């Protein structure tokens, strides 16, 4: 398998490099922190609102960069809507952290993600497309994200995710995931197959996909009975 863009190689020198205030259109004002290594070769962002209390669970999300979804509003995935929902949830709670990780395309990078999209246009699903390009289905490692949460004083997490692997990794890296907070987006015409693949091949917990599939099967069964 090829190597992709990984965040697991963040060394012990990963540290806060810059900080500013970031007012946003939809979710109020955050502190924007930029973390990097000594060569600035590995950069991650943290958006922080309110105070992090080490003795209480922190609402948090580790969000993987998706240029097409986060910036251009692509409907091929649920990434952009998840980002908006996570920031809105933190704003509503009055405190929390979103770590933005630059591991586009589950770690294969933007160019290879678009190549994978082209394969999906010809009938492959997202996992099959990665494999056809020589990559594992998911190249991400959340060690660097966990390090940032720890540096911010987070010890216990209410983690916004549908991905059990993200929960498992954060616990392996020393954080206590007190609660998994679902962050589901209703499936649409352009991303239904993608979300179904996330549920069936990655094990993501996506009840809305199951509900929509059940609703679609129901009328067909009824029609057969009428015949």
C-alpha positions in Angstrom: 0.0 0.0 0.0 1.1 3.5 -0.7 1.8 6.0 2.0 -0.5 9.1 2.2 -0.6 12.3 4.1 -0.4 11.3 7.7 -0.7 13.2 10.9 0.7 10.3 13.0 4.3 11.5 12.5 3.8 14.6 14.6 6.9 14.5 16.8 7.4 15.4 20.4 8.0 19.0 19.4 4.4 19.5 18.2 3.5 22.8 20.0 1.5 25.9 19.8 3.0 28.2 17.1 0.4 31.0 16.8 -2.9 32.2 18.2 -5.5 34.7 17.3 -9.2 35.5 17.6 -11.6 34.2 14.9 -15.1 35.6 14.6 -17.2 33.3 12.4 -20.4 34.0 10.5 -22.4 31.1 11.9 -21.0 30.1 15.3 -19.7 33.1 17.1 -16.1 33.8 18.1 -13.4 31.2 18.7 -9.8 31.3 19.7 -7.8 30.0 16.7 -4.6 28.1 17.6 -2.1 26.8 15.1 0.0 23.9 16.2 3.1 22.7 14.3 6.4 21.0 14.6 9.8 22.8 14.7 9.9 22.8 10.9 6.3 23.8 10.4 6.0 20.8 8.2 3.0 19.4 10.1 0.3 21.9 10.9 -3.0 21.5 12.7 -5.6 23.9 13.9 -7.7 24.1 17.1 -10.8 26.2 17.4 -11.5 26.8 21.1 -14.5 28.4 22.7 -14.9 29.0 26.4 -12.8 27.5 29.1 -11.5 23.9 29.1 -12.1 22.5 32.6 -9.8 19.4 33.1 -12.3 18.1 35.7 -15.2 18.0 33.4 -15.9 16.4 30.0 -15.1 18.7 27.0 -17.3 18.7 23.9 -14.9 18.1 21.1 -14.5 17.1 17.5 -11.5 16.0 15.4 -12.4 17.1 11.9 -10.5 15.9 8.8 -10.0 18.5 6.1 -12.3 18.2 3.2 -11.7 21.0 0.7 -14.6 20.1 -1.5 -17.1 19.8 1.3 -15.9 22.3 3.8 -15.2 25.1 1.3 -17.2 24.4 -1.8 -20.2 22.8 -0.2 -19.9 19.4 -2.1 -22.9 17.1 -1.7 -20.8 14.0 -2.4 -20.0 13.7 1.3 -21.3 15.0 4.6 -18.1 16.7 5.7 -19.0 20.3 5.3 -22.3 19.9 7.1 -20.6 18.0 9.9 -18.2 20.9 10.3 -21.0 23.4 10.5 -22.9 21.2 12.9 -19.9 20.7 15.2 -19.1 24.4 15.4 -22.8 25.2 16.0 -23.0 22.6 18.8 -19.9 24.1 20.5 -21.4 27.6 20.2 -24.6 26.4 21.7 -22.8 24.7 24.6 -20.7 27.8 25.2 -17.5 25.8 25.3 -15.6 23.1 23.4 -12.8 22.4 21.0 -12.6 21.5 17.3 -9.3 20.2 16.0 -8.9 20.6 12.3 -6.6 18.0 10.8 -5.1 18.4 7.3 -5.5 14.7 6.2 -7.7 15.3 3.1 -9.3 12.2 1.6 -8.9 10.1 4.8 -5.1 10.7 4.5 -4.5 10.2 0.7 -4.4 13.9 -0.2 -6.5 16.1 -2.4 -5.1 14.9 -5.8 -5.6 11.3 -5.0 -9.1 12.0 -3.5 -10.1 13.5 -6.8 -8.7 10.5 -8.6 -10.7 8.3 -6.3 -13.8 10.4 -7.1 -13.2 9.7 -10.8 -13.2 6.0 -10.1 -16.4 6.3 -8.0 -18.0 8.1 -11.1 -17.3 4.8 -12.9 -19.0 2.6 -10.3 -16.4 2.0 -7.5 -17.3 2.8 -3.9 -15.0 5.0 -1.8 -13.2 1.9 -0.3 -12.8 0.2 -3.7 -11.5 3.4 -5.2 -8.8 3.8 -2.5 -7.7 0.2 -3.0 -7.5 0.6 -6.8 -5.1 3.5 -6.3 -3.0 1.5 -3.9 -4.1 3.0 -0.6 -5.7 1.6 2.5 -9.3 2.5 3.0 -8.5 4.9 5.8 -4.9 6.3 6.3 -5.7 8.5 9.3 -4.1 8.4 12.7 -5.5 10.7 15.4 -2.4 10.8 17.7 -1.6 14.5 16.8 -5.2 15.5 17.5 -5.1 13.7 20.8 -1.9 15.5 21.7 -3.5 18.9 21.0 -6.5 18.1 23.1 -4.2 17.0 25.9 -2.1 20.2 25.6 -5.3 22.3 25.9 -6.1 20.6 29.2 -8.7 18.1 28.0 -8.7 14.8 29.8 -12.3 13.7 29.3 -14.2 14.1 26.0 -17.7 14.2 24.8 -16.7 13.3 21.3 -18.8 14.4 18.3 -18.3 11.5 15.8 -20.1 8.6 14.1 -16.8 6.7 13.8 -16.1 4.1 16.5 -12.4 3.9 15.3 -12.0 7.6 16.3 -13.3 6.8 19.8 -11.0 3.8 20.1 -7.9 5.7 19.0 -8.4 8.6 21.3 -8.8 6.2 24.2 -5.6 4.5 23.2 -3.8 7.9 23.2 -4.9 8.5 26.8 -8.2 10.4 26.6 -11.3 9.2 28.3 -14.3 9.3 25.9 -17.2 9.8 28.3 -19.8 10.1 25.6 -20.0 9.6 21.8 -22.2 12.5 20.5 -23.8 11.6 17.1 -23.2 14.1 14.4 -25.4 12.7 11.6 -26.5 14.4 8.4 -29.5 13.3 6.6 -28.5 11.4 3.4 -29.2 13.0 0.1 -29.3 11.9 -3.5 -25.6 12.6 -4.1 -24.1 11.1 -0.9 -26.5 8.2 0.0 -24.2 5.5 -1.4 -21.2 7.1 0.2 -22.9 7.1 3.6 -24.1 3.6 3.1 -20.4 2.5 2.5 -19.3 4.4 5.6 -21.9 2.4 7.6 -21.3 -1.1 6.0 -17.5 -1.0 5.4 -16.2 1.4 8.1 -18.7 0.6 10.8 -19.9 4.2 11.2 -23.0 4.5 13.3 -25.5 6.1 10.9 -29.1 5.5 11.9 -30.5 7.9 9.4 -29.1 5.9 6.5 -30.7 2.8 8.0 -34.0 4.6 8.4 -34.0 5.9 4.8 -33.2 2.5 3.5 -36.0 0.9 5.5 -38.5 3.5 4.2 -37.4 2.8 0.7 -37.9 -1.0 1.1 -41.3 -0.6 2.8 -43.4 0.6 -0.2 -41.9 -2.1 -2.4 -42.9 -4.8 0.0 -46.4 -3.4 0.2 -46.6 -3.3 -3.6 -45.7 -6.9 -3.8 -48.4 -7.9 -1.4 -51.0 -6.0 -3.4 -50.0 -8.1 -6.4 
